[in-house]
Amino acid sequence: MLEQIGNEAQHRAISHGAGAMLVLAGPGSGKTFVVTQRVKYLIEHHHVRPEDILVITFTKAAATEMQERFGKLSGGRNYPVHFGTFHSVFFQILRHTYRFTAQNIIREGDKYKLLTQILGGMPAEIRSQSQPDDSTDTLQRLLSEISTVKNNGITPQQIRSTTVSQTEFEYIFQMYKQEMNRSKRIDFDDMVLLCRDLLAARPETLRLWQQRFQYILVDEFQDICPLQYEVVRMLAKPQDNLFIVGDDDQSIYGFRGSRPEIMLNFTRDYPGAEQVLLDVNYRSRRDIVDVAGKLIAHNQMRFDKKVRTQNEQLGGVKIYSFHSKLRQAENIALLIKQYMTQPDARYSDIAILYRTNNHTVYTADRLMKEGIPFIMKEKPKNIYDGAVAKDLTAYLRYALREDSVEDFVRIMNKPVRYIKRITVPRQRFQMQELIANNRAAGYVVQNIIDFYDNLRFLKSLNPFSAVNYIRKGIGYEAYLKKQAAEQGRDASKEFEELDELMQLAKEFETIPEWLGHIENYGAVLLEIAQHERRRQEDGVAMVTMHASKGLEWKVVVLPDVNEGVIPHKKAVTDVELEEERRMFYVAMTRAREFLFIFYIQEKEAGNLLPSRFIDEIM
């Protein structure tokens, strides 16, 4: 009888022979151990030729780590097992048939240039009333929507663009595709599409690769998109030696086309597939595992799992509330300082995980002031650089000072008041001077009087109420909605920016205080960038919840656990809320010893509520 490798569930997975198998591998359950040991077992006990085995991962780093782990496990024997990402495997197939080289793969910067050219050359009959902007944010959104079309194997008519009008998006998609074909370039999404089409059209080519990869192992299977799954299923036939490892509770890339149903339906696609649950968490303390399990149990679309841990220690989960983001940031810094008094403590033992990187600025600023080193992989953007933010700050500045002609011109017709630029003095002016210049149009004079009445009321409000008054009382939100409708799109992007600015406004008591913060914000971002250039080896990790997947730390801090942040305000359907819950579950399960959950208490003006997820784990 062969010696058992790993625990009982791990051994069942490792020693599995031919045919399909689904391995449910929760956080810290040893999935890399299982995959590498299985490859070794296939070679040494099932006598499978190493060159017939393909191990697919989602990132190059994961493929490299898997290959290195397997190399150590096999005692330095150079088994020719193929480890690669989906894209590297698909590109290998395309290169063999079409003789593609690396020169055919479009660079990220060139994609942005191409989209900018398409936007600039859009015909008038296609273009909505105003030219779509070519900001980095807009280009990123367009590329994401193009990617969604390709990864789901659908047409551009089957998704609703939130970036431009539907007619514009369909034009942009077709022109992007046409120019890529003309220049004989492909992006990563094209690799999947072209590979699927090639294998479907040429049975002899498909047979060649089926014979080449007779045993296929897929890591992090929950992240697979429909088109990738289709190609993998084609390659696995006719033997169907498909061994998948993943955790449906960690499916958090819905924007890329991945969804848990693919994994949930695996045994329907492969009725003879064996299934095993790796039910021991080797990473986290018991109460961290327990509260994470309580949370994720609220999801309906999942495999039911009972996970245990070998670490029976308690006292690892702490939940605290604070009156403001500033107080929260101060306490995060204090927590880090206290931790660093312990023997052998390192800053890199700690991670601060955020829902989006825009929430990192307060904490980064505090850590810099306290001299605490940190590493921020994703740079925060300046929310105050957006068009909506510039409109709001122009309203607030002009209400307080009435001194900037530039601010006045920016807001005078938002909403439309029919004030002509030629009637506005070039230097600082009083209301009566503007009225005199518009005396010929009585309705414009009344609009000017109403405008100044609004401005005088505005400066008496706190920042949160002021933003709300601009939105509703002055009519700015209705103006944005009408403008978007005239351009053949919805105003969701602008409304999202308004919501975020209202959340930020809650942190400040007075308009001058908030405007001072806004003016200083760009300097803080610059200081963060300079800090990153001076980065030290040992630093606190500051990453988004998305980017934390696959990583772990001794201490994990989850700030801003409030409604509208996590779950995100845009998550309204059951499917979207379940993905938000999975994301929070991923973040929680990164912690080995201590998990700190922080939220901002409700403030009188802001109705800022703790996340529903806190109630679910309590």
C-alpha positions as semicolon CSV with decimal commas, in nm:
position;residue;x (nm);y (nm);z (nm)
1;M;0,000;0,000;0,000
2;L;0,134;0,341;-0,095
3;E;0,207;0,595;0,179
4;Q;-0,059;0,868;0,218
5;I;0,049;1,208;0,087
6;G;-0,096;1,502;0,284
7;N;-0,425;1,473;0,468
8;E;-0,694;1,234;0,355
9;A;-0,869;1,480;0,120
10;Q;-0,539;1,598;-0,029
11;H;-0,431;1,238;-0,088
12;R;-0,757;1,157;-0,269
13;A;-0,694;1,447;-0,505
14;I;-0,324;1,376;-0,557
15;S;-0,369;1,005;-0,628
16;H;-0,665;1,047;-0,866
17;G;-0,607;0,863;-1,191
18;A;-0,777;0,923;-1,526
19;G;-1,094;1,118;-1,588
20;A;-1,229;1,450;-1,463
21;M;-1,194;1,573;-1,105
22;L;-1,317;1,882;-0,919
23;V;-1,107;1,986;-0,619
24;L;-1,267;2,250;-0,395
25;A;-0,969;2,422;-0,235
26;G;-1,052;2,694;0,017
27;P;-0,809;2,955;0,153
28;G;-0,492;2,807;0,303
29;S;-0,589;2,449;0,215
30;G;-0,267;2,362;0,029
31;K;-0,381;2,374;-0,334
32;T;-0,029;2,437;-0,472
33;F;0,089;2,137;-0,271
34;V;-0,190;1,926;-0,423
35;V;-0,124;2,035;-0,783
36;T;0,253;1,979;-0,769
37;Q;0,220;1,649;-0,581
38;R;-0,040;1,530;-0,832
39;V;0,191;1,600;-1,125
40;K;0,465;1,401;-0,950
41;Y;0,216;1,120;-0,872
42;L;0,097;1,102;-1,234
43;I;0,454;1,057;-1,352
44;E;0,581;0,818;-1,085
45;H;0,272;0,608;-1,007
46;H;0,041;0,635;-1,308
47;H;0,340;0,635;-1,548
48;V;0,215;0,934;-1,747
49;R;0,479;1,090;-1,972
50;P;0,579;1,432;-1,829
51;E;0,549;1,597;-2,172
52;D;0,180;1,493;-2,185
53;I;0,095;1,703;-1,878
54;L;-0,021;2,065;-1,897
55;V;-0,063;2,284;-1,586
56;I;-0,250;2,610;-1,650
57;T;-0,245;2,911;-1,416
58;F;-0,380;3,264;-1,446
59;T;-0,060;3,462;-1,392
60;K;0,299;3,424;-1,500
61;A;0,411;3,455;-1,136
62;A;0,184;3,165;-1,036
63;A;0,314;2,950;-1,322
64;T;0,675;3,024;-1,224
65;E;0,609;2,947;-0,856
66;M;0,430;2,622;-0,947
67;Q;0,717;2,516;-1,173
68;E;0,980;2,598;-0,909
69;R;0,787;2,408;-0,639
70;F;0,756;2,108;-0,868
71;G;1,128;2,126;-0,952
72;K;1,220;2,103;-0,583
73;L;0,967;1,827;-0,526
74;S;1,106;1,615;-0,810
75;G;1,459;1,635;-0,671
76;G;1,606;1,837;-0,957
77;R;1,498;1,594;-1,228
78;N;1,416;1,802;-1,532
79;Y;1,074;1,662;-1,615
80;P;0,938;1,836;-1,933
81;V;0,598;1,917;-1,780
82;H;0,443;2,226;-1,940
83;F;0,354;2,503;-1,692
84;G;0,195;2,815;-1,840
85;T;-0,077;3,076;-1,827
86;F;-0,391;3,052;-2,039
87;H;-0,255;3,317;-2,269
88;S;0,088;3,158;-2,307
89;V;-0,070;2,821;-2,391
90;F;-0,313;2,972;-2,642
91;F;-0,037;3,182;-2,798
92;Q;0,177;2,869;-2,836
93;I;-0,105;2,707;-3,035
94;L;-0,153;3,018;-3,252
95;R;0,220;3,058;-3,309
96;H;0,248;2,698;-3,428
97;T;-0,027;2,748;-3,690
98;Y;-0,009;3,117;-3,781
99;R;0,362;3,179;-3,712
100;F;0,281;3,465;-3,474
101;T;0,569;3,629;-3,287
102;A;0,581;3,862;-2,987
103;Q;0,571;4,152;-3,236
104;N;0,209;4,061;-3,314
105;I;0,098;4,125;-2,954
106;I;-0,013;4,484;-2,908
107;R;0,136;4,673;-2,614
108;E;-0,082;4,837;-2,354
109;G;0,029;5,187;-2,450
110;D;-0,046;5,120;-2,816
111;K;-0,402;5,014;-2,729
112;Y;-0,455;5,354;-2,567
113;K;-0,312;5,531;-2,873
114;L;-0,534;5,330;-3,106
115;L;-0,849;5,410;-2,907
116;T;-0,754;5,780;-2,894
117;Q;-0,722;5,782;-3,276
118;I;-1,060;5,609;-3,315
119;L;-1,229;5,861;-3,084
120;G;-1,066;6,152;-3,266
121;G;-1,174;6,026;-3,607
122;M;-1,531;5,935;-3,517
123;P;-1,774;6,052;-3,791
124;A;-2,022;6,326;-3,698
125;E;-2,321;6,101;-3,771
126;I;-2,194;5,846;-3,518
127;R;-2,072;6,090;-3,257
128;S;-2,313;6,209;-2,990
129;Q;-2,358;6,580;-2,924
130;S;-2,015;6,621;-2,764
131;Q;-1,693;6,438;-2,848
132;P;-1,622;6,151;-2,599
133;D;-1,319;6,246;-2,394
134;D;-0,996;6,048;-2,431
135;S;-0,891;6,058;-2,065
136;T;-0,710;5,755;-1,925
137;D;-1,019;5,667;-1,721
138;T;-1,241;5,667;-2,033
139;L;-0,990;5,458;-2,231
140;Q;-0,963;5,205;-1,946
141;R;-1,342;5,173;-1,929
142;L;-1,366;5,122;-2,306
143;L;-1,092;4,856;-2,304
144;S;-1,271;4,678;-2,019
145;E;-1,599;4,677;-2,214
146;I;-1,423;4,552;-2,529
147;S;-1,264;4,278;-2,317
148;T;-1,605;4,181;-2,173
149;V;-1,743;4,131;-2,525
150;K;-1,450;3,912;-2,628
151;N;-1,423;3,703;-2,310
152;N;-1,793;3,617;-2,312
153;G;-1,795;3,537;-2,683
154;I;-2,078;3,784;-2,749
155;T;-2,138;4,077;-2,984
156;P;-2,099;4,447;-2,889
157;Q;-2,477;4,481;-2,921
158;Q;-2,521;4,241;-2,628
159;I;-2,370;4,466;-2,362
160;R;-2,475;4,811;-2,246
161;S;-2,184;5,055;-2,255
162;T;-2,174;5,292;-1,957
163;T;-1,884;5,491;-2,105
164;V;-2,021;5,615;-2,437
165;S;-2,350;5,585;-2,626
166;Q;-2,436;5,241;-2,760
167;T;-2,391;5,354;-3,122
168;E;-2,049;5,497;-3,037
169;F;-1,941;5,179;-2,858
170;E;-2,040;4,955;-3,147
171;Y;-1,846;5,182;-3,384
172;I;-1,541;5,189;-3,154
173;F;-1,545;4,810;-3,117
174;Q;-1,564;4,748;-3,492
175;M;-1,292;5,004;-3,570
176;Y;-1,068;4,859;-3,297
177;K;-1,115;4,510;-3,441
178;Q;-1,066;4,633;-3,799
179;E;-0,742;4,819;-3,719
180;M;-0,603;4,524;-3,520
181;N;-0,669;4,295;-3,817
182;R;-0,517;4,543;-4,062
183;S;-0,196;4,574;-3,860
184;K;-0,189;4,197;-3,787
185;R;-0,183;4,257;-3,413
186;I;-0,370;4,078;-3,136
187;D;-0,439;4,146;-2,770
188;F;-0,467;3,887;-2,492
189;D;-0,842;3,847;-2,540
190;D;-0,791;3,782;-2,912
191;M;-0,564;3,490;-2,826
192;V;-0,860;3,308;-2,669
193;L;-1,100;3,392;-2,953
194;L;-0,858;3,302;-3,230
195;C;-0,758;2,980;-3,055
196;R;-1,122;2,875;-3,015
197;D;-1,197;2,952;-3,381
198;L;-0,882;2,773;-3,499
199;L;-0,952;2,454;-3,304
200;A;-1,318;2,454;-3,407
201;A;-1,235;2,502;-3,777
202;R;-0,942;2,258;-3,806
203;P;-1,005;1,914;-3,652
204;E;-0,654;1,796;-3,742
205;T;-0,499;2,085;-3,549
206;L;-0,725;2,012;-3,251
207;R;-0,621;1,644;-3,254
208;L;-0,256;1,745;-3,258
209;W;-0,292;1,948;-2,937
210;Q;-0,521;1,692;-2,773
211;Q;-0,244;1,435;-2,819
212;R;0,014;1,686;-2,696
213;F;-0,173;1,765;-2,369
214;Q;-0,339;1,446;-2,246
215;Y;-0,361;1,547;-1,880
216;I;-0,471;1,904;-1,806
217;L;-0,463;2,064;-1,460
218;V;-0,619;2,410;-1,409
219;D;-0,534;2,618;-1,102
220;E;-0,771;2,891;-0,967
221;F;-1,046;2,749;-1,185
222;Q;-1,307;2,985;-1,036
223;D;-1,145;3,268;-1,235
224;I;-1,205;3,107;-1,575
225;C;-1,425;3,288;-1,829
226;P;-1,668;3,109;-2,064
227;L;-1,442;3,128;-2,371
228;Q;-1,137;2,996;-2,186
229;Y;-1,345;2,709;-2,050
230;E;-1,469;2,628;-2,401
231;V;-1,111;2,599;-2,531
232;V;-0,997;2,390;-2,232
233;R;-1,290;2,150;-2,284
234;M;-1,196;2,110;-2,650
235;L;-0,833;2,033;-2,560
236;A;-0,928;1,783;-2,290
237;K;-1,133;1,562;-2,524
238;P;-1,171;1,272;-2,579
239;Q;-1,011;1,137;-2,257
240;D;-1,141;1,427;-2,043
241;N;-0,845;1,402;-1,806
242;L;-0,933;1,745;-1,669
243;F;-0,829;1,816;-1,309
244;I;-0,957;2,151;-1,182
245;V;-0,866;2,318;-0,853
246;G;-1,038;2,626;-0,717
247;D;-1,280;2,785;-0,474
248;D;-1,614;2,917;-0,597
249;D;-1,622;3,140;-0,287
250;Q;-1,322;3,329;-0,428
251;S;-1,472;3,407;-0,770
252;I;-1,426;3,787;-0,776
253;Y;-1,347;3,870;-1,138
254;G;-1,697;3,910;-1,278
255;F;-1,580;4,215;-1,475
256;R;-1,353;3,980;-1,673
257;G;-1,633;3,735;-1,745
258;S;-1,558;3,478;-1,473
259;R;-1,854;3,357;-1,269
260;P;-1,902;3,080;-1,012
261;E;-2,167;2,900;-1,221
262;I;-1,893;2,758;-1,446
263;M;-1,742;2,576;-1,149
264;L;-2,080;2,491;-0,995
265;N;-2,188;2,325;-1,322
266;F;-1,863;2,130;-1,374
267;T;-2,012;1,797;-1,259
268;R;-2,306;1,856;-1,494
269;D;-2,062;1,900;-1,784
270;Y;-1,865;1,596;-1,660
271;P;-2,119;1,362;-1,494
272;G;-1,850;1,107;-1,409
273;A;-1,623;1,360;-1,239
274;E;-1,502;1,290;-0,888
275;Q;-1,526;1,570;-0,632
276;V;-1,320;1,634;-0,320
277;L;-1,316;1,916;-0,065
278;L;-0,984;2,024;0,089
279;D;-1,144;2,097;0,424
280;V;-0,845;2,194;0,640
281;N;-0,727;2,556;0,653
282;Y;-0,355;2,559;0,743
283;R;-0,329;2,938;0,734
284;S;-0,559;3,109;0,983
285;R;-0,665;3,102;1,347
286;R;-0,993;2,933;1,425
287;D;-1,202;3,246;1,485
288;I;-1,082;3,398;1,154
289;V;-1,195;3,082;0,974
290;D;-1,524;3,079;1,168
291;V;-1,626;3,441;1,099
292;A;-1,528;3,411;0,731
293;G;-1,739;3,096;0,710
294;K;-2,036;3,275;0,871
295;L;-2,009;3,553;0,616
296;I;-1,987;3,343;0,301
297;A;-2,269;3,113;0,415
298;H;-2,507;3,400;0,331
299;N;-2,437;3,342;-0,041
300;Q;-2,684;3,117;-0,220
301;M;-2,480;3,042;-0,534
302;R;-2,205;2,822;-0,389
303;F;-2,095;2,476;-0,286
304;D;-2,181;2,409;0,078
305;K;-1,855;2,358;0,269
306;K;-1,749;2,288;0,624
307;V;-1,388;2,397;0,674
308;R;-1,181;2,339;0,987
309;T;-0,840;2,463;1,095
310;Q;-0,542;2,316;1,272
311;N;-0,483;2,643;1,459
312;E;-0,725;2,644;1,754
313;Q;-0,612;2,985;1,884
314;L;-0,879;3,250;1,938
315;G;-0,873;3,627;1,979
316;G;-0,771;3,694;1,621
317;V;-1,074;3,902;1,508
318;K;-1,122;4,262;1,626
319;I;-1,396;4,502;1,507
320;Y;-1,376;4,875;1,583
321;S;-1,561;5,191;1,479
322;F;-1,431;5,548;1,443
323;H;-1,593;5,889;1,405
324;S;-1,400;5,982;1,090
325;K;-1,152;5,856;0,832
326;L;-0,887;6,073;0,995
327;R;-0,937;5,898;1,331
328;Q;-0,937;5,563;1,153
329;A;-0,605;5,646;0,984
330;E;-0,454;5,757;1,317
331;N;-0,555;5,426;1,478
332;I;-0,416;5,221;1,190
333;A;-0,081;5,395;1,241
334;L;-0,103;5,332;1,617
335;L;-0,184;4,965;1,559
336;I;0,121;4,926;1,334
337;K;0,348;5,097;1,588
338;Q;0,223;4,869;1,867
339;Y;0,277;4,560;1,653
340;M;0,633;4,665;1,570
341;T;0,729;4,659;1,942
342;Q;0,711;4,277;1,932
343;P;1,028;4,071;1,885
344;D;1,109;3,989;1,519
345;A;0,817;4,201;1,395
346;R;0,837;4,327;1,038
347;Y;0,630;4,588;0,859
348;S;0,578;4,337;0,579
349;D;0,380;4,118;0,822
350;I;0,094;4,368;0,787
351;A;-0,149;4,447;0,504
352;I;-0,415;4,714;0,472
353;L;-0,674;4,599;0,220
354;Y;-0,912;4,845;0,054
355;R;-1,216;4,800;-0,169
356;T;-1,074;5,052;-0,419
357;N;-0,740;5,230;-0,424
358;N;-0,915;5,569;-0,393
359;H;-0,970;5,493;-0,024
360;T;-0,598;5,469;0,058
361;V;-0,502;5,836;0,065
362;Y;-0,594;5,922;0,426
363;T;-0,404;5,624;0,561
364;A;-0,102;5,670;0,332
365;D;-0,080;6,034;0,440
366;R;-0,090;5,936;0,809
367;L;0,170;5,660;0,766
368;M;0,406;5,906;0,594
369;K;0,362;6,154;0,879
370;E;0,442;5,878;1,131
371;G;0,745;5,754;0,935
372;I;0,592;5,412;0,873
373;P;0,714;5,257;0,544
374;F;0,452;5,113;0,311
375;I;0,427;4,959;-0,035
376;M;0,137;5,062;-0,258
377;K;0,115;4,856;-0,576
378;E;-0,181;5,046;-0,725
379;K;-0,160;5,424;-0,721
380;P;-0,473;5,615;-0,611
381;K;-0,624;5,853;-0,865
382;N;-0,720;6,208;-0,777
383;I;-1,099;6,207;-0,748
384;Y;-1,090;6,588;-0,747
385;D;-0,949;6,592;-1,101
386;G;-1,278;6,479;-1,255
387;A;-1,511;6,717;-1,441
388;V;-1,790;6,679;-1,184
389;A;-1,552;6,748;-0,894
390;K;-1,420;7,058;-1,069
391;D;-1,777;7,183;-1,117
392;L;-1,863;7,130;-0,749
393;T;-1,546;7,293;-0,618
394;A;-1,602;7,589;-0,854
395;Y;-1,951;7,628;-0,705
396;L;-1,816;7,618;-0,349
397;R;-1,522;7,851;-0,413
398;Y;-1,738;8,106;-0,591
399;A;-2,007;8,091;-0,323
400;L;-1,745;8,173;-0,058
401;R;-1,537;8,436;-0,238
402;E;-1,709;8,551;-0,560
403;D;-1,364;8,638;-0,693
404;S;-1,273;8,392;-0,969
405;V;-1,410;8,466;-1,316
406;E;-1,285;8,124;-1,425
407;D;-1,496;7,952;-1,156
408;F;-1,802;8,160;-1,251
409;V;-1,773;8,078;-1,621
410;R;-1,738;7,708;-1,540
411;I;-2,069;7,692;-1,351
412;M;-2,281;7,975;-1,489
413;N;-2,474;7,744;-1,726
414;K;-2,475;7,425;-1,519
415;P;-2,775;7,407;-1,522
416;V;-2,844;7,623;-1,826
417;R;-2,916;7,988;-1,736
418;Y;-2,857;8,135;-2,084
419;I;-2,575;8,360;-1,959
420;K;-2,354;8,443;-2,258
421;R;-1,978;8,445;-2,210
422;I;-1,951;8,783;-2,382
423;T;-2,159;8,943;-2,105
424;V;-1,926;8,823;-1,828
425;P;-1,659;9,080;-1,727
426;R;-1,296;8,970;-1,761
427;Q;-1,197;9,081;-1,411
428;R;-1,362;9,025;-1,074
429;F;-1,714;9,172;-1,081
430;Q;-2,028;9,229;-0,875
431;M;-2,370;9,083;-0,951
432;Q;-2,509;9,424;-1,052
433;E;-2,248;9,460;-1,326
434;L;-2,347;9,122;-1,473
435;I;-2,715;9,215;-1,455
436;A;-2,645;9,544;-1,638
437;N;-2,474;9,351;-1,919
438;N;-2,781;9,126;-1,955
439;R;-3,054;9,391;-1,916
440;A;-3,185;9,327;-2,267
441;A;-3,294;8,975;-2,167
442;G;-3,523;8,992;-1,864
443;Y;-3,542;8,615;-1,811
444;V;-3,158;8,599;-1,796
445;V;-3,156;8,876;-1,532
446;Q;-3,399;8,673;-1,319
447;N;-3,179;8,364;-1,367
448;I;-2,877;8,563;-1,245
449;I;-3,065;8,685;-0,935
450;D;-3,178;8,328;-0,854
451;F;-2,823;8,204;-0,912
452;Y;-2,674;8,447;-0,660
453;D;-2,950;8,365;-0,408
454;N;-2,850;7,998;-0,442
455;L;-2,481;8,082;-0,392
456;R;-2,549;8,283;-0,074
457;F;-2,755;8,000;0,074
458;L;-2,492;7,749;-0,032
459;K;-2,211;7,903;0,172
460;S;-2,416;7,866;0,493
461;L;-2,421;7,485;0,462
462;N;-2,177;7,214;0,569
463;P;-1,995;7,035;0,282
464;F;-2,226;6,731;0,268
465;S;-2,541;6,944;0,262
466;A;-2,379;7,183;0,013
467;V;-2,309;6,904;-0,238
468;N;-2,661;6,770;-0,191
469;Y;-2,805;7,119;-0,248
470;I;-2,603;7,165;-0,567
471;R;-2,727;6,827;-0,689
472;K;-3,095;6,865;-0,604
473;G;-3,173;7,224;-0,510
474;I;-2,977;7,400;-0,784
475;G;-3,050;7,127;-1,040
476;Y;-2,697;7,011;-1,128
477;E;-2,795;6,643;-1,125
478;A;-3,088;6,702;-1,363
479;Y;-2,850;6,899;-1,587
480;L;-2,606;6,603;-1,601
481;K;-2,890;6,362;-1,676
482;K;-3,024;6,578;-1,959
483;Q;-2,677;6,630;-2,105
484;A;-2,610;6,252;-2,103
485;A;-2,948;6,180;-2,267
486;E;-2,868;6,428;-2,546
487;Q;-2,546;6,234;-2,604
488;G;-2,728;5,900;-2,617
489;R;-2,588;5,756;-2,293
490;D;-2,678;5,738;-1,925
491;A;-2,521;5,954;-1,656
492;S;-2,406;5,667;-1,432
493;K;-2,040;5,770;-1,447
494;E;-2,118;6,127;-1,334
495;F;-2,364;6,009;-1,065
496;E;-2,101;5,767;-0,934
497;E;-1,856;6,057;-0,906
498;L;-2,119;6,267;-0,726
499;D;-2,187;5,986;-0,477
500;E;-1,817;5,947;-0,404
501;L;-1,773;6,320;-0,351
502;M;-2,068;6,327;-0,110
503;Q;-1,904;6,047;0,090
504;L;-1,580;6,247;0,105
505;A;-1,769;6,563;0,207
506;K;-1,895;6,390;0,522
507;E;-1,546;6,405;0,670
508;F;-1,542;6,785;0,696
509;E;-1,731;7,033;0,912
510;T;-1,698;7,345;0,696
511;I;-1,665;7,429;0,328
512;P;-1,331;7,615;0,377
513;E;-1,192;7,308;0,557
514;W;-1,292;7,081;0,268
515;L;-1,160;7,319;0,002
516;G;-0,828;7,334;0,189
517;H;-0,814;6,956;0,187
518;I;-0,890;6,947;-0,187
519;E;-0,615;7,197;-0,263
520;N;-0,370;6,988;-0,058
521;Y;-0,483;6,653;-0,200
522;G;-0,271;6,668;-0,515
523;A;0,037;6,744;-0,305
524;V;-0,036;6,437;-0,089
525;L;-0,061;6,217;-0,399
526;L;0,269;6,355;-0,525
527;E;0,427;6,281;-0,188
528;I;0,292;5,924;-0,202
529;A;0,447;5,880;-0,549
530;Q;0,782;6,011;-0,419
531;H;0,754;5,777;-0,120
532;E;0,703;5,486;-0,358
533;R;1,019;5,579;-0,550
534;R;1,211;5,565;-0,221
535;R;1,045;5,234;-0,136
536;Q;1,216;5,011;0,122
537;E;1,224;4,633;0,119
538;D;1,025;4,609;0,443
539;G;0,696;4,796;0,429
540;V;0,328;4,762;0,515
541;A;0,136;4,636;0,210
542;M;-0,145;4,864;0,092
543;V;-0,343;4,683;-0,177
544;T;-0,698;4,647;-0,301
545;M;-0,905;4,346;-0,206
546;H;-0,890;4,231;-0,569
547;A;-0,509;4,243;-0,570
548;S;-0,481;4,063;-0,234
549;K;-0,607;3,735;-0,377
550;G;-0,350;3,457;-0,345
551;L;-0,149;3,645;-0,078
552;E;-0,140;3,624;0,301
553;W;-0,010;3,823;0,599
554;K;0,010;3,781;0,975
555;V;-0,199;4,092;1,031
556;V;-0,473;4,219;0,798
557;V;-0,657;4,550;0,843
558;L;-0,984;4,610;0,654
559;P;-1,079;4,980;0,677
560;D;-1,394;5,161;0,558
561;V;-1,620;4,858;0,602
562;N;-1,928;5,068;0,539
563;E;-2,234;5,041;0,318
564;G;-2,158;5,190;-0,021
565;V;-1,792;5,093;0,007
566;I;-1,818;4,720;0,074
567;P;-2,061;4,615;-0,064
568;H;-1,999;4,879;-0,328
569;K;-2,286;5,117;-0,397
570;K;-2,304;4,993;-0,758
571;A;-2,378;4,637;-0,642
572;V;-2,758;4,619;-0,643
573;T;-2,857;4,279;-0,783
574;D;-2,827;3,954;-0,588
575;V;-2,550;3,839;-0,822
576;E;-2,351;4,160;-0,767
577;L;-2,398;4,150;-0,389
578;E;-2,281;3,789;-0,375
579;E;-1,962;3,884;-0,561
580;E;-1,905;4,170;-0,314
581;R;-1,948;3,923;-0,029
582;R;-1,697;3,688;-0,194
583;M;-1,452;3,976;-0,224
584;F;-1,484;4,056;0,146
585;Y;-1,440;3,685;0,221
586;V;-1,119;3,682;0,017
587;A;-0,991;3,985;0,209
588;M;-1,075;3,831;0,549
589;T;-0,906;3,502;0,471
590;R;-0,573;3,668;0,388
591;A;-0,511;3,696;0,766
592;R;-0,309;3,433;0,950
593;E;-0,311;3,566;1,310
594;F;-0,504;3,892;1,339
595;L;-0,793;4,040;1,142
596;F;-0,895;4,400;1,218
597;I;-1,224;4,524;1,071
598;F;-1,275;4,902;1,093
599;Y;-1,577;5,109;0,998
600;I;-1,684;5,473;1,026
601;Q;-1,972;5,543;1,262
602;E;-2,288;5,708;1,131
603;K;-2,264;6,084;1,130
604;E;-2,567;6,308;1,170
605;A;-2,536;6,459;0,823
606;G;-2,424;6,159;0,628
607;N;-2,614;5,843;0,721
608;L;-2,287;5,650;0,694
609;L;-2,376;5,297;0,803
610;P;-2,163;4,996;0,893
611;S;-2,155;4,732;0,620
612;R;-2,424;4,464;0,632
613;F;-2,133;4,217;0,624
614;I;-2,045;4,313;0,983
615;D;-2,395;4,210;1,097
616;E;-2,356;3,882;0,908
617;I;-2,034;3,783;1,088
618;M;-2,134;3,902;1,436
